Amino acid sequence: MAQQTKQVCIIDDDQPVREHLRHILEMSGYEVHEAANGKEGTECLALHACDIIITDLIMPEKEGFETMREIKKAHPDCKVIAISGSAYLNMAVALGADAVIAKPFTKEDVLRTLSELWPL
């Protein structure tokens, strides 16, 4: 049986970060959706059956902590990876993030984290 392509929604207000993540993920076979803030991110998840969310924590409109809580409540099977260049990553884990990635990150950081959440 063919394995279904995993869908990922990237939520980050920094467009270059979203583009960098999109490139990494698409080159690795993931289907990618993007959102510029938490409000758009929850809308994205309503439209697409995403397996994982990669969300920044500090954003305008709706920040990542609130977004993460809403996603985990509405879609408990959806994995959430929090990304940030701040010291808030430990708080993200305490609030339910399945994994965290510190900015700046490498392709290897992203792919290693995904493989830990989805072992083959």
Residue, then its C-alpha position, 0 to 999 in steps of 0.5 A: m500500500a502506498q504511503q499517504t503524503k504527510q500534510v504540514c501547515i507552517i504558521d509564521d509571520d516571517q515570510p522568508v522563514r515560511e519559504h525556507l521551511r516550505h523548500i525543506l519540506e517539499m523537497s522531502g516529500y511533504e505537502v505544505h500549506e502556509a499561514a502568516n499568523g495564528k488566525e490564518g493557521t486555524e483557518c488553514l487547519a479547517l480547510h486541510a487535514c494537516d498531520i503537523i503544524i509548525t508554528d512560531l510563538i511570537m506573531p501578530e494577530k494571534e500568537g503561537f501559544e493560543t494557536m497551539r492550544e486551539i489546535k491541540k483541543a480541536h485536533p488532538d492527533c495533530k502534532v505541533i512543533a513550536i519554533s522560536g528564536s526566543a526563550y519561550l520554547n520550554m513554555a511551549v513544551a509545557l503547554g503541549a507542543d510535541a517538539v520544539i526547534a530553535k531559530p535559526f534552524t538547519k534543514e537537518d534540525v527540521l528533518r530530524t524533528l519530523s522523523e522523531l514525530w513520525p518514525l518509519 
